[in-house]
């Protein structure tokens, strides 16, 4: 069977682990040349080696997307070295939780920097290339997929700033979708529930234990489950736009 993304180029942010790494692998399996963007070069190189060992093309792009110039330069490097840009998956993210009254401001700033500014910087640099790709792509369509969260739908105590960033991602995604849909650039959002990733490992002591108690007994989603959703979105025929996919763990109530 012909790989459905053959001849296209996909950029995935936060590709060094978790959902990003799984998504990059899934898109490579569909035939896309993948640009792996992140800050941990050693992990990116490991993933690139696996993609190449399976006959794929991978480009390692080490960059901090919270810096506007570096984010823009990363996108331009992908286009310069791989020739085009058909798919962007904004996956890089940070999660900090805890009551507003005693949360460190640095934690809030990090979430806003990565979840909002980083996503905006990459998107701003990528959209002109996606518009061009939609015109000359063999598939006649381009895709931008933003990874949000169930926290972009449901606000809960202890997640106020994380909620703010993810509600913002959802609103931005929908407005941009309406701006570019007539030009065959599809803009979609995927909202994962509880996923077995490294996000919770970066939480503060005390907060981390509370989160672990909350999800105790749940069978958590795996990164590959979210990668499947992204792959489904970007491999549809150009007549189909999947605007939003919500993926919860089977027993998750929020």
ZAMARGU-4260 file (C-alpha; in steps of 0.2 Angstrom, whole numbers, plus 5000, padded with zeros to 4 digits):
<rodrens>
0) 5000/5000/5000 | 5007/5017/4995 | 5011/5028/5010 | 4998/5041/5011 | 5010/5055/5016
5) 5024/5051/5003 | 5032/5067/4996 | 5027/5078/5011 | 5036/5085/5025 | 5030/5086/5043
10) 5037/5096/5058 | 5033/5090/5075 | 5038/5101/5091 | 5042/5093/5107 | 5047/5078/5098
15) 5060/5071/5110 | 5048/5061/5120 | 5030/5056/5123 | 5016/5062/5111 | 5028/5071/5100
20) 5040/5056/5098 | 5025/5045/5095 | 5018/5057/5082 | 5034/5059/5073 | 5036/5040/5071
25) 5018/5038/5065 | 5020/5052/5052 | 5036/5044/5046 | 5027/5027/5044 | 5015/5036/5033
30) 5029/5041/5022 | 5032/5059/5027 | 5050/5066/5030 | 5049/5072/5048 | 5058/5087/5056
35) 5060/5083/5074 | 5060/5099/5084 | 5065/5100/5103 | 5078/5104/5115 | 5086/5087/5120
40) 5097/5083/5105 | 5102/5066/5111 | 5084/5060/5112 | 5080/5068/5095 | 5095/5059/5087
45) 5090/5043/5094 | 5072/5045/5087 | 5080/5051/5070 | 5091/5035/5070 | 5075/5024/5072
50) 5066/5033/5058 | 5081/5031/5046 | 5083/5013/5051 | 5065/5010/5045 | 5069/5018/5028
55) 5062/5036/5033 | 5069/5053/5032 | 5072/5063/5048 | 5080/5080/5052 | 5085/5085/5069
60) 5081/5103/5074 | 5087/5108/5091 | 5078/5124/5096 | 5069/5133/5110 | 5053/5138/5103
65) 5050/5151/5117 | 5062/5162/5108 | 5054/5169/5093 | 5069/5171/5082 | 5075/5153/5086
70) 5057/5146/5082 | 5056/5156/5065 | 5074/5150/5061 | 5069/5132/5065 | 5055/5132/5053
75) 5065/5140/5039 | 5079/5127/5042 | 5066/5113/5039 | 5060/5121/5023 | 5078/5124/5017
80) 5084/5107/5020 | 5068/5096/5016 | 5061/5107/5003 | 5044/5111/5009 | 5032/5110/5024
85) 5015/5101/5023 | 5011/5097/5041 | 5014/5105/5057 | 5010/5097/5074 | 5012/5109/5088
90) 5014/5097/5102 | 5027/5105/5114 | 5019/5109/5131 | 5021/5112/5149 | 5009/5108/5164
95) 5010/5115/5181 | 4996/5113/5193 | 4992/5119/5211 | 4981/5132/5219 | 4983/5150/5212
100) 4987/5157/5230 | 5004/5147/5232 | 5009/5143/5214 | 5026/5150/5209 | 5025/5163/5196
105) 5040/5155/5186 | 5028/5140/5184 | 5015/5151/5176 | 5027/5160/5165 | 5034/5143/5159
110) 5017/5137/5154 | 5013/5153/5145 | 5030/5153/5136 | 5028/5135/5129 | 5010/5132/5128
115) 5005/5149/5120 | 5020/5159/5114 | 5030/5144/5107 | 5014/5138/5098 | 5011/5155/5091
120) 5029/5158/5085 | 5030/5141/5076 | 5013/5144/5068 | 5017/5162/5063 | 5032/5156/5054
125) 5024/5140/5047 | 5008/5147/5040 | 5015/5155/5024 | 5024/5138/5020 | 5008/5128/5023
130) 4998/5140/5011 | 5011/5137/4998 | 5011/5118/5001 | 4992/5117/4999 | 4994/5124/4981
135) 5007/5112/4975 | 5007/5097/4987 | 5003/5080/4978 | 4988/5079/4991 | 4982/5097/4987
140) 4980/5100/5006 | 4991/5105/5021 | 4988/5103/5040 | 4991/5112/5056 | 4987/5101/5071
145) 4988/5109/5089 | 4989/5097/5104 | 4978/5104/5117 | 4970/5095/5132 | 4954/5091/5141
150) 4960/5106/5151 | 4955/5116/5136 | 4937/5111/5139 | 4935/5108/5158 | 4941/5120/5171
155) 4945/5113/5188 | 4952/5119/5204 | 4971/5118/5204 | 4973/5120/5185 | 4968/5138/5182
160) 4983/5144/5172 | 4985/5127/5163 | 4967/5129/5159 | 4970/5147/5153 | 4983/5141/5141
165) 4973/5127/5134 | 4957/5136/5132 | 4967/5149/5123 | 4975/5136/5111 | 4957/5130/5107
170) 4951/5147/5103 | 4966/5151/5092 | 4964/5135/5083 | 4946/5138/5078 | 4949/5156/5073
175) 4964/5151/5062 | 4954/5137/5055 | 4941/5149/5048 | 4955/5161/5041 | 4963/5148/5030
180) 4951/5134/5027 | 4946/5141/5010 | 4964/5139/5005 | 4965/5121/5009 | 4975/5122/5025
185) 4966/5112/5038 | 4968/5117/5056 | 4964/5105/5069 | 4965/5102/5088 | 4967/5086/5098
190) 4963/5086/5116 | 4971/5072/5126 | 4965/5066/5143 | 4977/5058/5155 | 4992/5051/5145
195) 5007/5042/5152 | 5020/5055/5148 | 5034/5065/5157 | 5023/5080/5160 | 5018/5075/5178
200) 5036/5071/5182 | 5040/5090/5182 | 5027/5094/5195 | 5032/5101/5212 | 5033/5089/5227
205) 5016/5087/5235 | 5007/5093/5219 | 5014/5078/5210 | 5008/5066/5223 | 4991/5074/5223
210) 4990/5071/5204 | 4996/5054/5205 | 4982/5050/5218 | 4969/5058/5206 | 4973/5046/5192
215) 4977/5031/5203 | 4967/5016/5196 | 4965/5024/5179 | 4972/5015/5164 | 4981/5030/5156
220) 4982/5033/5138 | 4998/5030/5129 | 5007/5043/5118 | 5003/5031/5103 | 4985/5034/5106
225) 4986/5052/5103 | 4998/5049/5088 | 4985/5039/5080 | 4972/5053/5081 | 4985/5065/5073
230) 4989/5053/5059 | 4970/5050/5056 | 4967/5069/5054 | 4982/5072/5042 | 4979/5057/5031
235) 4961/5061/5026 | 4957/5065/5009 | 4957/5084/5005 | 4938/5084/5005 | 4938/5079/5024
240) 4942/5091/5038 | 4943/5084/5055 | 4942/5099/5066 | 4943/5092/5083 | 4947/5075/5092
245) 4944/5073/5110 | 4953/5057/5117 | 4950/5053/5135 | 4956/5038/5145 | 4941/5026/5146
250) 4937/5029/5164 | 4941/5047/5165 | 4927/5058/5170 | 4934/5076/5168
</rodrens>
